[in-house]
Amino acid sequence: MITVVIAGFVAFPLYWMVLSALKPPGEIQSAGPKPWTLTPSLDSFTRVLSMNGFGRFFLNSLLIAVVVVLLSLVLSFLSAVALTRFRFRGRTVLLVMILVAQMVPVEALTIPLFFLMRSIGGTVPALGLNELGSIMLVDLVFSLPLAIWLLRGFVAAVPIELEEAAKLDGASRLRFAWQILLPLVAPGLVSVSVLSFIHAWNDFLFAKTFIISKTENQTLPQAILVFFKPEDTDWGAVMAASTLMTIPALVLFVLVQRKLVSGLGGAVKG
């Protein structure tokens, strides 16, 4: 019973978002809003989909999320293996720094990162301001600490004897990591991919900070601002755009839900 109540509290904002997207303008702005509508309309979705550049903004967000996920998987896996299987000076300090990095408020680093991206752009234009590469780089940096910490538990749970047995059979360290270790930590990789995708897909702060004048490089969360007006915000379109933004993350959750549950459980045990 408690689980049902909690699920209801979690699902209600999503229900209200979809409901508001389907309501006609008169009902959305009504002084007495009702948790239903007898006249559902797709006008709000039509306004969003007909927005100039919507497809481009969607692809920009998708490209950023996919690149961040792929790089997070590769770098976090290699880092987790290095931190777990190798002994080197400063290893404990590095682990503590990774943990502390997750506690730093993102807002406190926005202005320094802006100047850093501006400086990097002078050397590597693809990573400078107004480029998607700047968002990818920063999102990757903020995704890696948690990804490494999660995967470290999975790698540590694999017995060292398994690696020793593989060596006796003539397997190199690279072959062991690719053919044996990687499949064993697959649930952790799924967890990392979902968390990295959500972080990059929903990013608004860095997109708004780094993309200044190149409107064609805006992301979907940033583009939704066009519906916010000082005196007449189009809440129907805002809710419709938010619903459309939720679909890719929802589809990803449905596809990997079983692996995700076991992955998060394994991270807790690790």
N, C-alpha and C positions, 0 to 999 in steps of 0.2 A: 504493500500500500504506500509506504513512504517513497519507494522507488518511482511509483506512478506519479505521485505528487511532485517530486523533484523533476521528473521528465516533463510534466506539464508546465512547470515554471520555466524550464529551459526552452521548450518548444513554443511557448506563447509569443515571445517577441518575433520569432520567425513567422508564425501564423499571422500576426498583426501586420508584419511587413508585406506579406503576399496579399493580405486582405486590402490594405491601403493601396497597393498597386492596382488592384482590380476595381476599387471604388471609383465612381464618377466624382469630379471635383466638388460638387455640392455636398456630398456625404463626407468627404475628407475634412472639409472646413466647417462642418456642422458643430454647433455648440454642445450637442449631446451625441457623441460618436457611439455607434453600436457595433458589437462584435460580429456583425454579419452584414451582408448586402443582398438585396433582392434584384439589383440591376447591375451585375458585373459587366465591366467594360475593359477592353484591351487598348483603349486610347493611350494610356500612359506608356505602355510598352511600345506602341507605334511611335510616339514622340521620341522615345529613347533610341529606338533602332533607326529612326530617320535622322538622328542627330548627325551633323556633318563630321565625318571622321570616326564614327563609332567603331567600325570594323578595324581601323588602323590602331585605335587606342586599345581595343581588345587584344589584338595581336601583339602589341608592345608589352602589355602586362603578361601575356602568355609566354612570350620569348624570355622576358626577364625571369619569370618563375621557373621555367624549364632549365635555363642556364644555371641559375642558382642551385636548383635541386641536383643537377648532374655534378657540378663542381663540389657541392657539399658532400655528396656521397663519396666521391673519390678522395677528397682531402681528409674528411673525417675518418674514413676507414684506414687510410695510411697512417694518420696521426694516432689513432687508437691502437693500431698494431705496434707502432714505435713506442708509445708510452707504456704499453703492457708487456711487450716481449723483450725490450731492450733496457738495459741498466746504464744510465749515464749521469754525469754530474748536472745538478739542477733539475732533475726530473720531478721531484716533489714540489719545488718552487713553481715549475711550469704548470703542474696540475692545479695548484692553488690559484695561479694567475688565470687559468681558464675558468675556474669556478667564480672568481671575483669579477671577471669580465661580464658575466651574466647579470651582475647586480648594478652595473653602471646605467643610470637613466639615459635613454636614447636622446631625450631632449637636450640634455646637458652637452652633448657632443655635436649637435647639429651645426652650430656656427663654426667650430673648429674644422669640421669635416667639409664645410662649404669652401673655406679658404684652402684646405688641403686639395680638394678636387680641382679648384681653380689653378693651383700650382702644378698638379699632375698633368692637367690639360695642356700646359705649355710644352711638356715633353712627350706625352702620349695623348694626342687629341681624342682618341676613341674613349678615353676614360675621363675626359674633362667635363665641364659643365655643359648642359644642354644635350648630352649624349646618354644613350641608354646604358653604356658601359659603366658610367659613374654610379648609377643605381644598382647595377648588378654587383659591382665590387663591394659597395657598402652593405648591401643586403647579405652578401656572402660572408662578409666579416662578422656580422651580427648573428648569423645562423650557425657558424662553425663551433663556437664554444659549447652550446647545448648539444650539438650533433656529436662532437668528440666525446663529451661526457657520457652520453647515452651509449655510444658504440663501445666505449672502453669497458663497460660492464659486460657486454656480450663477448668481446674478445677475451677478457679475463676469465670468463666462464668455460672457455674451451681448454681442456686439460693440456698441459705442456707435454704430457706423454704422447699425445696424438701427433704432435709435431716431431717429436723424437722418433716415433715409429715411421713417419713419412720419410725422414732423413735416412733411416736405415734401409728403406726401400728404394733409395736413390732419388727421391724428390727434392728439388731445390726449394729454397725458401719462397721464391716467387711462385712456383707451382703449388706449393702447399697453401699459400695465401689465396690463390686464385681458384683452385679446384676443391679445396677442403674447407678452409676457414671462411671464405666468402659465403658459400651456401649455408653454413651453420649460423652465421650472424644475419641471415636474410631478414628475419623479423625486425631486427634493429635497424637495418637499412630502410625498411618500409616506414618505420616510425620517423626516421630522420627525413625521408623524402616528403612525408606529409607535413611535418612541422616546418620544413624549409619552404615548401610550396605555399603554405598559408601565410607565412611571414612575408615572402616576396610578393605574393598575389595581392595582399591587402595593404601593402606599403603605400602610405600617402605622404608622410612627413618628408622623406628623402626625395620622392618624386616632385613634390611641390617646391622643395628647396633647390634642387639641382637643375630641373628643367625650367628655364626662365623665359626664353624667347622662342625656342623651337617648338611650336605647338604640335607639329606632326610627331614629336617624340613624347607627347604626354601619355600617361597611363590611364587606365579606366577609372581608378579612384579619383585621380586628379581631374579628369574630364567631367565628372559628375557635378563639379562646382558650377557648371554653366546653368544648372537648374536652381541654384541658390541666388535669389535676388533680394535686395534690401527690403522691399515692401511686398513682394508677391512671389514667394518661393513656391515652385511647382512640386509639392510634396508627392503627388502621384507619380511623377517622373522619377523623383529621387528614390522612392520605394521600388519602382519598377527596375531601375538601374541596379539597386542593391540586390534585388531578387536575381537578376541576371548574373551579377557578380558571384552570388552564392552557388550557382549551379555547378561550375567547374570543381569547386572544393567539395561540394556534396557528392558529385560523381566519383571523385577520387576516394572519398571516405567509403562509399559503397563498394568500390572495387577492391579495396585493401583492408576492409574492416576486421577480418579475422586475423590477418597478419599484424595489424596495428594493435589489437588487444594483446596478443601474445608478446608483441615487441615491447610495449610499455610495461607489461608485467615482468618481462625479462630484465628491463632496465632497472626496475625497482629492486629485484632480487640481486642484480649485480651491484 
